[in-house]
Structure formats: structure tokens, C-alpha cells
Amino acid sequence: MGLISTNTSKIDRLAELTAATEHSTGASLWREALRRLRASKMAVIGAVIIGLFVIVAIIGPWVAPYGPIEQTWRGEVFPNQGKFVGARAENWFGLDQLGRDLFSRFLVGARQTLLVGVVSMLIGLVVGAVIGAVSGAAATLGGRSGQRVDSFVMRVTDIMLALPSLLLAVSIAAVMGQSLTTVMIAVGVVQVPIFARLLRGSMLAQGRSDYVLAARSLGIRKRRIVLTQIMPNSLSPVIVQATLSLATAIIEAAALSYLGLGNPDPAVPEWGVMLSSAQRFFDNAPMMSVYPAVGIIITALGFTLLGEAMREALDPKLRG
């Protein structure tokens, strides 16, 4: 009886040492990744762009010189005659077809654009991570039933991946109806299979690691290994993909708004809605389209640069 107790205490102690070693190693890897990010010009540029975008989104409604829905200068604009007011001292970006200040609408619209992008990404991340974790855990734990669960889940995600992302988003938005919430859900659903496949593949790769073999040799239960070891060490590529998906979500949300599937109230400023409204007047007032388009492009570029820099910083093959 005493021998069994001694062996059990040794196994527990070895498991604690293994977990502590993995924790310290993971921490050092994250510190090294942070150091590489600081030294990367691409990461710095991306972070600066994202920082400016977030600041504008937060303070935009308070620093906007005019109300975004106020038609103060409507008498100066004649869309039917092709007469628009361009940039001037009191209206830095000019006026839209209803006499509203474009600069104010641009500032306020940044918040809606950020909200749509972040919420869409979070929907895809949370749902996809749950699906990927279930599939990865089922495949890692083994057993015939686990393999069947993994196979079924992956076939469903393959079907979703086989459909063009924008077509799938448009189909979901068309079924659910025109609203900002619909855009968030539609774009988020498109992101789900990407996160699910990525986390599942990362968990399978971690499942063949030496520390997992060592943990199994100590007699630690597979479920505990999956939850405390494999899962935490599989999240790095998912975090990187979340950054990249933010750029994709912003572009796809703008595309849905451009197609008329976004917010049904065009008075509410959002860069995609602004771009959609301006397309009719592109010949006479092209800058109405240029401002929101440039905002979307630069913001997506910032998230893409930071995401690529994070991918390189966390890639073990690229560490010197």
C-alpha cells in the first residue's frame, strides 16, 4: 500500500515538473516572439495603423466637427445636376449627396466598421475554436468513436470551405434579412471553418510531440493532457489567424454593405455603407468613394501586416 502511494506521489511530482517546464518554455517562446515583433518594421507599421484606427473609432463621435446625419448644406448640393461640394475649409472631405459633412461621417463610421470586424471575427473564433477543439480532442484521444466524430466534423467544415466565402456570406445575409447584426453573423460564419481546421490541425501536430509522449508514459490521463498541455500549446496559430481574419472580416462586411445587405438605415455612417451610397455619383464626385475605400484598404493592410509579422515571430522554423 505504501509502495503504491510512493509511486503515485512520484508520478504527480513528475507531472508537475513536466507542466512547469512546458510553462516556462511557452513563456520564453512568447517573450522571444515579442522581441521579434518589436524588431520587425512590418509589425510596427501594422501596429501603428491599427492603433490610429482604434483611436479614431473610439474618439471619432466626440471629435467630429458636425453631426454625421445633419444635412446642414443640402441647399449647396444638386446631385441631379452633378453639382457637388468638394474639400474646403469647413468641410475637409467635402459634402455628400445630401449635404452632410463627409469628414464627420468618416470619423463616426470608423466605429461601426471596427465593431463589425471585431464581432464578426469573435463569432468565427469562438465557434470555430469550439468545433476545432472537439474535433482535435476526439482525434487525439483516439478510439473508434472519436475518429467518427472527428471525421463527421471535418466533412462539415470541408463543405463550408468548398463554398466561396463571399457567396456563403451573401446567402446567409439574404436569408436572415438586411441588418448590421446579419452582416456580423454572416461574416462570422464564413470564418468558422478556418479556425476549426487550424486548431484541429495544430492539436494533432502537438499530439505527436515529445512532451505528450512523456506525459503518457507517466500515466497521465489523455483528457488531462489534451486540456492542460495540447490545447494551450495549439493556440498560437489561432491567435495569428484571428489578426488576419480581422482584415478579411472588415473587407467582407464592407462588401455586404456595398451589395445592400448591411444596415438598412443609410443615414448611419459605416464605411461600407458610405461606399455603397457613393457609387451612384462616382462620375461627378469620385472622392465620396475614395475616402471610405482608402480607409478600408489601409485598415485591412494594418491588420494584415501585424498578422504576418506575428506568424513569422511565432514560427519555430524562422527562429534564429
N, C-alpha and C positions, 0 to 999 in steps of 0.2 A: 504493500500500500504506500509506504514511504518512497519506494523506488518510482512508482507511477507519479507521485506528487512532485518528486525532484525532476523527472523528465518533462513534466508539464511546465514547471517553472522555467526550465531551460529553454523550451520551445517559445514560451511567451517572451522571455528575455531576448532571444534571437530575433523574434518578430519585431520587437520594439527597436532593436538596433538596426534592423533592415529598414524599417519605416523611417527612423531618424536619418539614416544615410541617404535614403531617397529624398527626404525633405530637404536636407542640406544641399544635395546635388541639384534638386529642382530650383532652390533659391539661387544658387550660384549661376545656373543657366539663365535665369531671368535677369540677374544682375549683369551678366555678360551681354545679354540681348539689349538691355537698356543702355549699356555703354556703347554698343554698336549703333544703336539708334541715334544717340547724341552726336556721334561722329559722322552720321550719314547726312549729306546735304539734301538728298531726296526726302528723308524723314522730316528734316527741319522745315523745308519748304511746305510739305504737306501739312505739318502741324500748324504752321503759321496761317495757311489758308483756312484750315478748319477752325482755328481759334478766332480768326476775324469773322468767319461766317456765324459761329455761335454767338459772338458778341453782338453782331448786327441783329441776329434773331432775338436775342434777349432784350436789347435796349431799343430796337427799332421802333416799336409803337410809341415810345416816350420821346425819341429824338426826331421823329418825322415832323417836318415843318407844318404840314397840313393834314387834315383828316383824310384817310385813304378812300373814303366814299363821297367826299364833298365835291360837288360839281360847281365849284366856285367860278370857273372861267368857261362855262358852257357856251356863253354868248360869243366867245372868240374862236370857237372851233366849228367848222362846217364840213363834216365828213362827206356829205353828198356832193359837195363841190371840190373835194380833195384839198381843203384848206385846213392845215394843222399848225399848231404852235410848237416849235422846236425848243431846244435848250435856251434858257435865258436866265437872268439874274434871280428872279423869284421862282423859277421852275427849272431846276438844274437838268432834269431829263426831259423837259417839255411836258405837254399835255396829251392825254389820250382822247379817244373819240367823243367822250362825254365831258370833257373839260376838267378831268381830275388830274392831280399832280402825280406824274409817273414816279418821281423820286420817292415820294411818301409811300406810294403803293409798293414800290420795290423793297423799301425797308421793312414795311409791315409784312409783306409776302414772304420774307425770308423765314419768319417764324413758322408759318404754315408749311413751307417746304421742308424745314428741318423736322417738324412734328411728323409729317407724313413719312419721311425717310426713316426716322428712328423707330417709330411704332411699327412700320412695315418690317424693318429688319428684326425687331424684337419678336414679332409674331413668328417669322420664319426661323429665328434662332431657337426660341423656346420649344416650339412644336417639333422642329427638325431634330433638336438635341434629344428630346424625349424619345422620338422614334429611333434615332440612331443608337441611343444608349440601350434601348430594349433589344434592338436587333444585334448590336455588338455583344451585349451581355449574353444573349441566347446562344450566339455562335461561340463565344469564348467559354461559357460554362460547359458546352458540349452536350451530348445526349441527342437522341433522335428527335425528341420533341423540340428541343432548342433549335436544331437545324431546320426543322419545318417552319418554326416561327420566323427565323432569320430569312429563309427563302421566300416566304409569303410577303414579308415587309419589303424586302428588296425588289420583288417583282412589281409591287405597287409603286414604289419610288421610280423604278425604271419606266413605267408607263407615264408618270408625270414628267420625267426628264425627256421622254421622247417627243412631247409636245413643245412647240416653240413657246418660250416664256411669255412673250408679249401676247401671243394668241390665247394662251391659257388665262392670262390676266384679264384680257378683254372679254373672254367668255364668262368668267366669274363675275366681273363687274356688270356685264349685260344682264345676267340672271338676277343679281342681287339688287339692281337699281342704281340710279345715279345719286351718289353721296360721297363725302370725304371718307367716311368710315368704310365704304365699299372699296375705295381705292386702296386703303391701308390693308384690308383683308386680302384683296386680290393680289397685290404685290407681295404680301407676306406669304401667301400660299405658294407662290412661284418659287420662293426661296427655301421652302421646307425640304424638298428632296436633296438640295445641295448640301445643307447642313447635316441631314440624316446620313447620307452616303459618306460624307467626310468624317464624321465622328465614328461611324461604324468601321470604316477602313483604318482609322487611327487606333481604335481599340483592338482590332485584330492584329495590327503590327506590334502594339505594345504587349499583346498576349504572348508573343514569341520572344520576349526579351528575357535576359538572364535573371533579372531580379524576380520575375514572375516564376521562373523555374526554381529559383532558390526558395521563394515563399511556399511553393507547392511541396518542395522537399522537406520543409519544416512542418508540414501537416496543416497549414493554414487553409481554412475553407475557401473554396473557389469564389463564393459570393462575396466574402470579405476582401479577397484580392481584387475583385472587379471594382468594388465600391471605394476602397481606400487606396489602391495603387494604380490600376489600369485606367480608371476614369479620370482622376486628376491629371495624369501624365498624357492624356489624349486630348486635352482641351486647347493646347497651343495653336494648332492649325485652325480650330474652330474660331478662336478669337481673331486670328488674322482674317479669316473669311468674313467675319462679321464686319470688319472695317471695309473690306472690298465690297460687300453686299450693300453697305450704306450708299455708295456711289451708284450702284445699279438700281437700288430702290428709288432714289431721287429721280433718276432718268426715266424709269418705267412709270413712276407716279406722274411725272410731267407729261409723258406720252399719253397716259389715260385721260388726263385733264385736257390735253390738246385734242383728243378724239371726242371730247364732250361727255366723258363718263365720270368726271370729277365732281367738285362741289356744284350743285345746281344753281347756287346764287353767284353769278359772275361779279357781283359787287364786292365780295370778299376777296381780297388780294392774295394770290398764290402764283408763283412763277409760271407754273404750267397753265393755269387759267389765263394769266396775262398774255402768254404766248399764243394761246388759242384765240383770244379775243382780237389780237393784233394782226392775225394772218389775213384778215379781210382788207386791211389797209396798208399792206406791205408796199405796194407800188408808190403810194403818196407819203407814207410815214414809216419807213423801214426801221427806224430806231426804236419804235414801240416794240418790235420783235427782238431787236438786238440786245436790249438791256436784260430782259429775263433769260434769254438764251445764253448770253455770256455768263450770267450768274449761275445757271445750272451747270454749264461746262466747267467753270473754274472750281465750283464746289465739288463736283464729281472728280475732277483732277486731284484736288487736295486729298480726298479720301483714298483715291487710287494710289497716289504716291506714298502716303503713310502706310497703307496696307501692304504694298510691295516691299517697302523698307522693313516692315515687321516680319514679313515672310522670310526675307533674306537674313534678318537678325536671329530668327528662331530656327533656321535651317541648320541642322548639325553638319551637313556636308560643306557648308560655306564658312564654318568657323575656322579661324586660323590658329 
